[in-house]
Amino acid sequence: MNQLTQSMQSNRSALRLASTNNMSREDWLEVRKQGVGASDAAAACGISPYQSQLELWLIKTGRDEGLTKIDPDDMTSPIYWGNVLESVVAENYSKLTGNKVRRLNSVLQHPDEDKRWMLANLDYTVVANEEVQILECKTAGEWGSKLWRDGVPMYIQCQVAHQLAVTGKQAADVCVLLCGQKLEIHRIERDDDLIDRLIELERRFWHYVETDTPPPADGSASAGKALQCLYPKDQGQTVDYSDNNDLCGDFNELLDIRDRLSRLSEREERLKQHIQEAMGDASTGKFIGGEISWKRSKDSQVLDTTALLKDHPEYINQYPKTRAGSRRFLIRA
């Protein structure tokens, strides 16, 4: 792509697909199913640490009823606090930089006809500034802040590159509040080569959605959860893969890995017990490479349901609760 073409494309304005003013969360989620949003970008490209392509595909194709939904009012969720603190981060960004910001209450859509599946919600736009036009606000706790040690994590870089692709803007600031007390600002400039690659990968994912074809599982916990959701029940039939060399190879490798893991687990337990014998009643053991803590947790009280039901067997009928079954993956050599 030559420089003139890049300039022409980057100056095109995004389309406004829908206004989010007074839009319910349910309606907003339905609008998001019409394409790949900026927060979907990393998962669509297969590099999200939190969500697999397969789980994202379930959501986009409306097969996500069996997935655990995020409660936006759950005060123990990082997403809840991210939403609560977003305006605080934006306010202090303006205080530090002097840049004025404004909310854009719309779902944006790429202006090109062949990229209308590219959507974006912006946290804020930066007003009347030639150097930067978008503000993305983030928060990170103790665990999440580790991902920011070397700058903006790759999955968030994908999110911002997607926003720049949809809007045609030149730069975005990512303002992150780390552990509730440290504010960092990172500038991300438009990179058309990166955007071209991003669009290529996202288009590949969106083809899975358009053709109603599930993308391959990637070995992540998210993909495992998605497979349980996609195939929640077995039908009782037996399939013979004896003539499928690829699957037979996978099965044999799985047996070998299980065997090695078993032997490693036994070795791990022996090493652990050897150190425990040496520590005795000590609380902490220090080594050249680190330390081990071996402390007793505090006593706690729990309900003895076995004794309760023995004394009051009628309670099982008065307060029934059905626990949904799940498919178990068992291996027999």
JODA-V234712 format. One record per residue. N is the residue number from 1. RES is the residue in one small letter. SS is DSSP state (alpha for helix, beta for strand, coil for the rest). PSI is psi as a letter, one per 20 degrees, with the letter a starting at -180 (NA if undefined). OMEGA is omega in whole degrees, -180 to 180 (none if undefined). Layout:
n: <N N>
res: <RES RES>
ss: <SS SS>
psi: <PSI PSI>
omega: <OMEGA OMEGA>
This chain:
n: <1 2 3 4 5 6 7 8 9 10 11 12 13 14 15 16 17 18 19 20 21 22 23 24 25 26 27 28 29 30 31 32 33 34 35 36 37 38 39 40 41 42 43 44 45 46 47 48 49 50 51 52 53 54 55 56 57 58 59 60 61 62 63 64 65 66 67 68 69 70 71 72 73 74 75 76 77 78 79 80 81 82 83 84 85 86 87 88 89 90 91 92 93 94 95 96 97 98 99 100 101 102 103 104 105 106 107 108 109 110 111 112 113 114 115 116 117 118 119 120 121 122 123 124 125 126 127 128 129 130 131 132 133 134 135 136 137 138 139 140 141 142 143 144 145 146 147 148 149 150 151 152 153 154 155 156 157 158 159 160 161 162 163 164 165 166 167 168 169 170 171 172 173 174 175 176 177 178 179 180 181 182 183 184 185 186 187 188 189 190 191 192 193 194 195 196 197 198 199 200 201 202 203 204 205 206 207 208 209 210 211 212 213 214 215 216 217 218 219 220 221 222 223 224 225 226 227 228 229 230 231 232 233 234 235 236 237 238 239 240 241 242 243 244 245 246 247 248 249 250 251 252 253 254 255 256 257 258 259 260 261 262 263 264 265 266 267 268 269 270 271 272 273 274 275 276 277 278 279 280 281 282 283 284 285 286 287 288 289 290 291 292 293 294 295 296 297 298 299 300 301 302 303 304 305 306 307 308 309 310 311 312 313 314 315 316 317 318 319 320 321 322 323 324 325 326 327 328 329 330 331 332 333>
res: <m n q l t q s m q s n r s a l r l a s t n n m s r e d w l e v r k q g v g a s d a a a a c g i s p y q s q l e l w l i k t g r d e g l t k i d p d d m t s p i y w g n v l e s v v a e n y s k l t g n k v r r l n s v l q h p d e d k r w m l a n l d y t v v a n e e v q i l e c k t a g e w g s k l w r d g v p m y i q c q v a h q l a v t g k q a a d v c v l l c g q k l e i h r i e r d d d l i d r l i e l e r r f w h y v e t d t p p p a d g s a s a g k a l q c l y p k d q g q t v d y s d n n d l c g d f n e l l d i r d r l s r l s e r e e r l k q h i q e a m g d a s t g k f i g g e i s w k r s k d s q v l d t t a l l k d h p e y i n q y p k t r a g s r r f l i r a>
ss: <coil coil alpha alpha alpha alpha alpha alpha alpha alpha coil coil coil coil beta beta beta beta beta coil coil coil coil coil alpha alpha alpha alpha alpha alpha alpha alpha coil coil coil beta coil alpha alpha alpha alpha alpha alpha alpha alpha coil coil coil coil coil coil coil alpha alpha alpha alpha alpha alpha alpha alpha coil coil coil coil coil coil coil coil coil coil coil coil coil coil coil coil coil alpha alpha alpha alpha alpha alpha alpha alpha alpha alpha alpha alpha alpha alpha alpha alpha alpha alpha alpha alpha coil coil coil beta beta coil coil coil beta beta beta beta coil coil coil alpha alpha alpha coil coil beta beta beta coil coil coil beta beta beta coil coil coil coil coil coil coil beta beta beta beta beta beta beta coil coil coil alpha alpha alpha alpha alpha coil coil coil coil coil alpha alpha alpha alpha alpha alpha alpha alpha alpha alpha alpha alpha alpha alpha coil coil coil beta beta beta beta beta beta beta beta coil coil coil beta beta beta beta beta beta beta beta coil coil alpha alpha alpha alpha alpha alpha alpha alpha alpha alpha alpha alpha alpha alpha alpha alpha alpha alpha alpha coil coil coil coil coil coil coil coil coil coil alpha alpha alpha alpha alpha alpha alpha alpha alpha alpha coil coil coil coil coil coil coil coil coil coil coil coil coil coil alpha alpha alpha alpha alpha alpha alpha alpha alpha alpha alpha alpha alpha alpha alpha alpha alpha alpha alpha alpha alpha alpha alpha alpha alpha alpha alpha alpha alpha alpha alpha alpha alpha alpha alpha coil coil coil coil beta beta beta beta coil coil beta beta beta beta coil coil coil coil coil coil coil coil coil coil coil alpha alpha alpha alpha alpha alpha alpha coil coil coil alpha alpha alpha alpha coil coil coil coil coil coil coil coil coil coil coil coil coil coil coil>
psi: <p r h g g g g g g i i p q q q o g q p j p j p q h g h g h g g h i i a o r h i i g g g h i k j p i h p r h g g h g g g h j k k j h i q p q p o i j o i i p h h g h g g g i g h g g g g h g h h h h i p p q p q n m q o q q p h p h j k i i o r p p q g q q p p l o h h q i q p p p q q p a g g h h h i j h k b p q h h h h g g g h g g h g g i j r h q q p o o p o p k j i p p q p p p o q p o h g g g g h g h g g h h g g h h g g h j l p p q q q j i r h g h g h h h h h h m h q q j i r p p o k h j n h g h h g g g h h g g g g g g h h g h h g g g g h g g g h g h g g h h c j q h p p q r h j b r p p n q p r q q q p r p n h g h g h g h m i i h h h h m q p p o p r q p p n q p p NA>
omega: <-178 -173 -180 180 178 -178 -180 -178 -175 -180 -180 -177 177 175 176 -177 -178 174 180 176 180 178 178 179 180 178 179 178 178 178 -179 180 -178 -180 178 178 -179 180 175 -167 -177 179 179 179 178 -178 179 177 -174 -173 179 174 -176 178 178 178 177 -179 -177 -180 176 180 -171 -179 -178 179 176 -178 177 177 -177 180 179 -175 176 -177 175 -180 178 -177 175 178 -179 -173 -177 -179 178 178 -180 -180 -178 171 179 -180 -178 -173 -173 180 174 -180 -178 176 175 -173 -179 167 -177 -178 180 -177 -178 -177 -177 179 -178 178 177 -178 178 167 178 173 -179 166 176 -170 170 179 -178 -175 -177 -174 -175 173 175 -177 -179 170 180 178 -175 -179 -176 -178 179 -180 -177 -176 -178 -179 -177 178 -175 -177 177 173 177 179 -178 178 177 178 179 178 -177 -174 -176 -178 -172 -176 177 171 173 -180 -175 175 -176 177 174 -175 -180 -178 178 178 -179 179 176 179 178 178 -174 176 177 -180 178 179 179 180 179 -179 179 179 177 178 -177 175 175 -179 -177 -179 180 -180 -179 175 -179 175 -174 178 -179 175 178 179 177 177 -180 179 177 179 -177 -179 -173 -176 173 -175 175 -178 178 177 -177 -179 -176 -178 -180 -175 -179 -178 176 176 177 -179 -180 178 178 177 -179 180 178 -180 180 178 179 -180 177 179 177 178 178 -178 178 179 179 -178 178 179 178 177 -179 -178 -178 180 176 -178 -175 175 -178 -179 178 -176 -179 -180 178 175 178 -174 178 177 180 175 179 179 177 180 177 -177 179 179 -180 -179 176 179 -178 -178 -179 -178 -178 178 180 -177 -178 175 -180 176 -177 177 177 -178 179 -178 -178 -177 175 -180 none>
